[in-house]
């Protein structure tokens, strides 16, 4: 996990700062249902978006730095 923690010392290229467009589309189209597992959630933009829509969401990531950054913001 050193690679991911190291990447999150800055802003990694995959961290776009908002939910992914495909997650938004799937949610809007009613394609997401039940409890959601966001494996490798990073700073959790997708998980937070879905939780705000009322879904029960579990966001997990083996790297601890992304979630610490999210809690601090």
Order of alpha helices (4+ residues) and beta strands (2+ residues): alpha-alpha-beta-alpha-beta-alpha
